[in-house]
Amino acid sequence: MTVFKRYLQTTLVLIGILFGMVSCKTEKSNTMETNDSVKDTLSITILQTADIHGQLDTHPELFWENEKVVFKNRGGLANIKTLFDQERVKNPNRTIIVDGGDLIQGSGYTALSEGKVMPDIIKNMGYDVIIPGNWEVVYGKDIMMDVMKGYDTQVIVQNMYHDDNEEPLFPASWIKEIEGIRLGFIGVNDPDVPIRQNPIFSKGIGFSGLDENLKKMVDDFKVKKNIDVLFLVTHLGIFKQVELANNSIAEHADYILGNDTHERVREPIQGKYAKVTEPGAFGSFVGKLTLNFVDGVLVDDDYELIDVDPKVFSADEKIQALVDKAKAPYKANLETIVGYTNTPIYRYLTVENPMDNMITDAARWKTGADIAISNGFRFGNPIVPQNGKPAPITRANLWNLLPVNEKVKTGKATGKQIKDWLEKEMHNAFSQNPTERFGGWLVRFSGMKVNFNSQNEKRKRIHSITVNGEPMQDDQYYTISACVRPGDPIDNLCRMPNVKDVEVKDYTIHDVVEEYLKENSPVSPTLEGRAYCEYLGEYSFSTVPKTDYKFQ
């Protein structure tokens, strides 16, 4: 349905309601008027979680309030289940629950079990439909398929297939009919998964893009399946999701239930064709979309991003028991304290974060490299000191900070190589063209300081770079450290090609951080201006070009 046709149809329905109300006032009591309104109106609730990243329990969450960082406890799968149950009671048989992917990676419990802690929990949560995210491939294709089939829940994705026979991994779509209203859901994962993640993770899986084939599928699905409201459940990131909402691919879509970039959309972003949501991450929030129908016609909607506050939503006993059972084989190891911090450790800023300052300092301390690099991850729950005492850092925390534990890799690159690489990484994070963003934030580093302008054109963002206090020289070689990305060429470091004298160490990045914490605890990582852009400022949270979205 075009926007104009929907507007016209909605207007006619509302005019009819208005005349009906006038008639009621002259012929019926107020009670009758209220009963008629209820009879003619149907509300359907869509609940959405996203990017839970293996977080099983309530945890500290960062908020930006009154121009400062504050921390509050949020999340927990058992608490989410209580929220789900309460919402279903409010709107029985008219509530649909969706998860947008990245369930099985991001915590020590999911990493050490290769996702196997999740199926028994998820199949008891009450989800109706789930899509894979970009990190679902982390343990390989076979494990991903086994885990997701273990959910006993409908899994959909339109653009993932077995690359040997091009058969789809899962059905592309799902339909739910509620009192004559047909709701259609199509799943879409990020086609750049083999580039964003270590290439070996997605071996055996093919991906198709956002192209004419997807448009035809969306158009045919809407018309041939007689869909009243069409949802694209996408794991593309907020930038590409907003772009998709303005693309003719989404001409027959009504809503894009977005995921991937952990953004907290509190008011749906209106595109030319569809509205976009994204409900935060780590199970800290649940998106609630209420659709209001009159005589089978969608007349309006309401949206709320609900905090999963454990003081409001107590833990469901059955789910908590399943969580405790799943954690038991790994708990002693993961809850071992490996260090302490005097200052909050977090990772929510687009440029520099205390969490990565600590990690890259540890890597440079261990390797002796001029520059240590950390990826632009968006996940990692805060570690927050309480009552003036240092906060313990456990192995579970370490897995939250570094969910892929690979060996450390070192090599040498010229100043020009490093600058060219960093310009490319900046474009991936800050491009004004949403389709050219990769989903992560800027890479982080120790030993190097960079001044740049995120708003400049491609390859023209960097103003200056210093290494160990001296201006970087184009023809000088610098030693760098990063982590192995399985599947990359040996001479690649963190997507930087043609690195010389590469050496893979016999220790992992977790080994390095544990050793560093043992020698240096309590640590006190802070923001130091290692990378600074005046336009973004010190506390730079995500922005979405051409929208008024603000992270909070």
PyMOL commands that set and color helices and strands:
alter all, ss='L'
color gray80, all
select helices_A, chain A and resi 3-27+30-40+77-90+108-112+119-122+141-149+193-196+199-202+212-224+238-245+248-250+317-334+354-367+395-401+415-430+434-436+509-520
alter helices_A, ss='H'
color red, helices_A
select strands_A, chain A and resi 41-49+59-65+68-74+95-99+129-130+154-155+160-162+173-178+181-189+205-207+229-235+255-259+269-270+275-277+285-294+297-307+337-341+371-374+391-394+407-414+444-446+448-452+462-467+470-471+477-483+500-508+531-532
alter strands_A, ss='S'
color yellow, strands_A
deselect
rebuild
show_as cartoon
